[in-house]
Amino acid sequence: VTGASGGIGAAIARIAHARGAHVLAAARDPDKLAGLVRAVQGSERMQPLCVDFSSVSDTRRLLQDLDARGARVDVLVNNVGLLLDRFERTPEGFETSFVTNLLSHHVLTEGLRSSGRFAEGAAVINMSSGGMYGAPLRLSEMAATRATDHDGMAAYAMHKRAQVELTRAWNRRWQGQPRAYVMHPGWVDTPGVQTALPWFRATLRRFLRSADEAADTALWLGGTRPPVAADGGIWLDRVRDPEHAFAMTRQTTADAEQLHAFLDAQVEAAQSTSVEGATP
């Protein structure tokens, strides 16, 4: 579970552990991860993995660590995500939320599959958001590298739309090994919402779900692994819903395969930056 130190990710990790799973809880904050481990009984089945998902190189380090452990992943939940109104550039030259919300998911998931870390019949669950209903797929816009081109809310929505298309690309390529799903957890009262969208929380607070309620569909998908539908869809409350609510989100010049190629190119760019910045 990525982003497991708080919010929906922590709820998924904790509930899965309570049901008997061996959980690899990945997040950036070691103190919060330690708190998650202390909060559960049978803590040997809750293993903290400290990693910065805004860094391609650190995500690759995690892959090396998992490979060294001989880890076999039965369910991967790509949950980590954030909305940043202020533009932040990573040392690798990317906008921070783009790497955190999407590129690191691509690196981690593709890396686990290429190294044979997925167990037979495994599932990948991408945690999208209702924000994706308001955004079409836009490649260059969602990875803006200049402050003048960055709109935090729009970027977040486009990242969440891209998760839907990336799920489609993986299912076409992988033919069920593993199966990939994308879900919407509902409107949830998470620390991220409290920090990034205080006006949204103040307006709709009495309608917001708890993190435990939001975790339900991810846990259900990981346990039941329903067939992947040819026409895609996004899961909400254990039901597969349409991917589009408005016609304008279908108006895009890019498709799932072009998104996959675009993300591959970004990974190559990050590798080049890492090599150029290495000490001889």
Wavefront OBJ file of the C-alpha trace (Angstrom):
o trace
v 0.000 0.000 0.000
v 1.550 3.302 -1.042
v 0.775 6.421 0.935
v 0.131 4.152 3.923
v 1.078 6.583 6.685
v -2.305 8.333 6.839
v -5.789 8.737 5.422
v -7.179 6.077 3.091
v -3.818 4.323 2.726
v -3.445 3.825 6.479
v -7.025 2.542 6.683
v -6.408 0.008 3.886
v -3.175 -1.144 5.519
v -4.713 -1.450 8.987
v -7.898 -3.256 7.897
v -6.034 -5.619 5.556
v -3.668 -6.446 8.406
v -6.593 -7.075 10.773
v -7.972 -9.563 8.237
v -4.707 -11.498 8.252
v -2.732 -9.959 5.407
v 1.004 -9.388 5.435
v 1.172 -5.670 4.634
v 4.046 -3.704 3.134
v 3.229 -0.130 4.155
v 5.108 2.387 1.998
v 5.264 6.106 2.747
v 7.660 9.008 3.250
v 7.322 9.749 6.985
v 9.139 7.177 9.175
v 7.483 8.430 12.366
v 3.977 7.996 10.973
v 4.881 4.555 9.651
v 6.220 3.612 13.082
v 2.937 4.771 14.589
v 1.011 2.573 12.156
v 3.084 -0.445 13.167
v 2.613 0.277 16.885
v -1.147 0.554 16.430
v -1.608 -3.032 15.231
v -1.246 -6.363 16.942
v 0.926 -8.899 15.187
v 3.193 -6.127 13.974
v 5.547 -8.591 12.272
v 2.954 -8.694 9.478
v 3.052 -4.891 9.072
v 6.366 -3.947 7.484
v 7.131 -0.221 7.037
v 8.913 0.858 3.851
v 10.209 4.432 3.927
v 10.203 5.923 0.420
v 9.664 9.296 -1.228
v 7.226 8.781 -4.093
v 7.959 12.247 -5.473
v 11.328 10.796 -6.568
v 11.720 8.350 -9.444
v 15.135 7.312 -8.124
v 13.786 6.600 -4.631
v 10.892 4.620 -6.093
v 13.491 2.596 -7.998
v 15.408 2.102 -4.747
v 12.235 0.640 -3.227
v 11.997 -1.785 -6.144
v 15.577 -2.903 -5.505
v 14.769 -3.369 -1.829
v 11.700 -5.472 -2.612
v 13.712 -7.536 -5.056
v 16.430 -8.124 -2.452
v 13.778 -9.248 0.034
v 12.337 -11.665 -2.505
v 8.948 -10.049 -1.902
v 5.906 -11.423 -3.718
v 3.091 -8.909 -4.094
v -0.446 -10.273 -4.199
v -2.199 -6.877 -4.172
v -0.659 -3.507 -4.975
v -2.647 -0.403 -4.013
v -1.319 2.717 -5.747
v -2.879 5.077 -3.241
v -0.349 7.855 -2.642
v -1.413 11.236 -3.959
v -1.475 14.946 -3.201
v -2.838 18.232 -4.509
v -0.355 21.113 -4.579
v -1.542 24.606 -5.417
v 2.001 25.966 -5.209
v 4.413 24.839 -7.909
v 7.228 22.616 -6.641
v 9.988 21.172 -8.825
v 11.796 17.997 -7.802
v 15.598 17.573 -8.144
v 14.842 15.364 -11.156
v 13.116 18.299 -12.871
v 9.470 17.244 -12.505
v 6.510 18.919 -10.859
v 6.133 17.196 -7.491
v 2.489 16.129 -7.669
v 2.910 14.656 -11.170
v 5.554 12.220 -9.913
v 3.709 11.463 -6.682
v 0.266 10.968 -8.223
v 1.184 9.170 -11.423
v 4.782 8.677 -12.528
v 5.836 6.826 -9.373
v 2.810 4.524 -9.769
v 3.992 3.721 -13.280
v 7.577 3.091 -12.157
v 6.594 0.919 -9.198
v 3.973 -1.170 -10.980
v 5.952 -1.710 -14.173
v 9.042 -2.508 -12.102
v 7.260 -5.105 -9.988
v 5.909 -6.809 -13.078
v 9.170 -6.793 -15.041
v 11.050 -8.267 -12.072
v 8.459 -11.013 -11.539
v 7.438 -9.728 -8.104
v 3.681 -10.124 -8.686
v 2.153 -13.367 -7.432
v -0.011 -15.467 -9.738
v -3.443 -13.860 -10.045
v -2.287 -10.591 -8.475
v -4.269 -7.345 -8.545
v -3.224 -3.720 -9.025
v -5.639 -1.129 -7.632
v -5.251 2.509 -8.648
v -6.835 5.025 -6.267
v -8.354 7.722 -8.457
v -10.750 10.464 -7.384
v -14.006 12.089 -8.329
v -11.835 14.934 -9.580
v -11.174 12.920 -12.725
v -14.796 13.428 -13.815
v -13.925 17.059 -14.543
v -10.780 16.545 -16.624
v -9.866 15.087 -20.017
v -6.526 13.365 -20.589
v -3.857 15.984 -21.302
v -0.230 14.892 -21.441
v 1.988 17.977 -21.405
v -0.411 20.019 -19.255
v -0.477 17.510 -16.405
v 3.331 17.448 -16.267
v 3.941 21.201 -16.449
v 7.510 22.094 -15.500
v 7.045 25.866 -15.100
v 5.170 27.684 -12.352
v 3.349 29.829 -14.902
v 1.838 26.692 -16.491
v 0.847 24.982 -13.248
v -2.707 24.815 -11.898
v -2.749 22.528 -8.875
v -6.431 21.613 -8.969
v -6.429 20.979 -12.722
v -3.202 18.976 -12.529
v -4.601 16.758 -9.779
v -7.754 16.090 -11.801
v -5.694 15.249 -14.904
v -3.469 12.891 -12.913
v -6.575 11.096 -11.670
v -7.967 10.896 -15.215
v -4.623 9.506 -16.354
v -4.882 6.734 -13.760
v -8.027 5.559 -15.543
v -6.251 5.431 -18.899
v -3.113 3.846 -17.459
v -5.297 1.094 -15.996
v -6.699 0.512 -19.470
v -3.216 0.321 -20.988
v -2.047 -2.197 -18.398
v -5.061 -4.451 -18.886
v -4.569 -4.443 -22.648
v -0.875 -5.249 -22.306
v -0.975 -7.729 -19.452
v -4.126 -9.707 -20.234
v -4.947 -10.410 -16.610
v -1.529 -11.008 -15.087
v -1.937 -8.986 -13.022
v -5.450 -7.576 -13.289
v -5.629 -3.804 -12.933
v -8.523 -1.823 -11.480
v -9.148 1.866 -10.945
v -11.497 3.119 -8.241
v -13.034 6.253 -6.746
v -13.255 6.142 -2.927
v -16.075 8.684 -2.659
v -15.676 12.061 -1.013
v -13.519 11.457 2.030
v -12.496 13.517 5.063
v -8.759 12.865 4.790
v -5.841 14.976 6.044
v -5.174 15.856 2.410
v -8.665 17.297 1.979
v -8.345 19.184 5.258
v -5.074 20.751 4.102
v -5.602 21.276 0.361
v -9.388 21.847 0.182
v -10.547 23.476 3.436
v -13.430 25.255 1.669
v -14.632 21.948 0.200
v -14.491 20.307 3.617
v -16.294 23.183 5.318
v -19.094 23.062 2.750
v -19.622 19.300 2.563
v -18.202 18.024 5.840
v -21.361 16.279 6.998
v -21.458 14.316 3.737
v -17.811 13.213 3.748
v -16.854 9.610 4.394
v -14.367 8.267 6.889
v -11.113 6.762 5.666
v -12.346 3.314 6.731
v -15.462 3.698 4.581
v -13.338 4.884 1.665
v -11.063 1.848 1.995
v -13.884 -0.649 1.497
v -13.885 -0.889 -2.307
v -10.094 -1.293 -2.480
v -10.218 -4.111 0.076
v -13.131 -5.721 -1.761
v -11.375 -5.510 -5.139
v -8.226 -7.018 -3.630
v -10.222 -9.890 -2.204
v -12.690 -10.682 -4.999
v -10.764 -9.579 -8.135
v -13.759 -9.375 -10.487
v -13.267 -9.830 -14.236
v -11.853 -6.838 -16.101
v -14.458 -5.376 -18.437
v -13.527 -4.623 -22.038
v -15.003 -1.133 -21.781
v -13.094 -0.271 -18.630
v -15.019 1.596 -15.950
v -14.186 2.992 -12.520
v -15.199 1.218 -9.314
v -17.175 2.997 -6.593
v -18.912 1.255 -3.687
v -18.192 -2.153 -5.256
v -20.006 -1.148 -8.460
v -18.353 -0.466 -11.825
v -19.423 2.994 -13.011
v -18.822 4.793 -16.330
v -15.515 6.609 -16.701
v -17.084 9.839 -17.995
v -19.819 12.021 -16.568
v -19.433 14.868 -19.094
v -18.814 14.870 -22.848
v -15.917 17.323 -22.561
v -13.710 14.780 -20.755
v -13.774 12.621 -23.886
v -12.222 15.451 -25.916
v -8.575 14.527 -25.945
v -5.892 13.946 -28.539
v -4.153 11.262 -26.452
v -5.148 7.686 -25.681
v -4.065 5.040 -23.191
v -1.116 3.810 -25.254
v 0.155 7.323 -25.871
v -0.043 7.978 -22.125
v 1.983 4.829 -21.452
v 4.631 5.914 -23.957
v 4.668 9.425 -22.467
v 5.298 8.048 -18.965
v 8.040 5.764 -20.266
v 9.714 8.826 -21.787
v 9.504 10.691 -18.473
v 11.166 7.771 -16.685
v 13.979 7.790 -19.243
v 14.405 11.522 -18.688
v 14.679 10.955 -14.934
v 17.315 8.272 -15.475
v 19.335 10.643 -17.670
v 19.154 13.342 -15.004
v 20.319 10.855 -12.376
v 23.274 9.740 -14.494
v 24.310 13.305 -15.342
v 24.160 14.284 -11.685
v 26.174 11.314 -10.446
v 29.587 11.867 -8.909
v 32.374 10.393 -11.110
l 1 2 3 4 5 6 7 8 9 10 11 12 13 14 15 16 17 18 19 20 21 22 23 24 25 26 27 28 29 30 31 32 33 34 35 36 37 38 39 40 41 42 43 44 45 46 47 48 49 50 51 52 53 54 55 56 57 58 59 60 61 62 63 64 65 66 67 68 69 70 71 72 73 74 75 76 77 78 79 80 81 82 83 84 85 86 87 88 89 90 91 92 93 94 95 96 97 98 99 100 101 102 103 104 105 106 107 108 109 110 111 112 113 114 115 116 117 118 119 120 121 122 123 124 125 126 127 128 129 130 131 132 133 134 135 136 137 138 139 140 141 142 143 144 145 146 147 148 149 150 151 152 153 154 155 156 157 158 159 160 161 162 163 164 165 166 167 168 169 170 171 172 173 174 175 176 177 178 179 180 181 182 183 184 185 186 187 188 189 190 191 192 193 194 195 196 197 198 199 200 201 202 203 204 205 206 207 208 209 210 211 212 213 214 215 216 217 218 219 220 221 222 223 224 225 226 227 228 229 230 231 232 233 234 235 236 237 238 239 240 241 242 243 244 245 246 247 248 249 250 251 252 253 254 255 256 257 258 259 260 261 262 263 264 265 266 267 268 269 270 271 272 273 274 275 276 277 278 279 280
